[in-house]
């Protein structure tokens, strides 16, 4: 399936938004609230990094 430029840009924006939410959840959940442990915060950070890489790859495909 081939995506056009607008579809790739939309997926990149969604990926960025999900990564932002995951980073905020890990910071607020572990440091501010203390409700999640360090392994869970680390897991959220790793997953957010994956979403950031996906967003970069979607944007790279627009060129």
Rosetta blueprint (number, residue, H / E / L):
1 X L
2 X L
3 X L
4 X L
5 X H
6 X H
7 X H
8 X H
9 X H
10 X H
11 X H
12 X H
13 X H
14 X H
15 X H
16 X H
17 X H
18 X H
19 X H
20 X H
21 X H
22 X H
23 X H
24 X H
25 X H
26 X H
27 X H
28 X H
29 X H
30 X H
31 X H
32 X H
33 X L
34 X L
35 X L
36 X L
37 X L
38 X H
39 X H
40 X H
41 X H
42 X H
43 X H
44 X H
45 X H
46 X H
47 X H
48 X H
49 X H
50 X H
51 X H
52 X H
53 X H
54 X H
55 X H
56 X H
57 X H
58 X H
59 X H
60 X H
61 X L
62 X L
63 X L
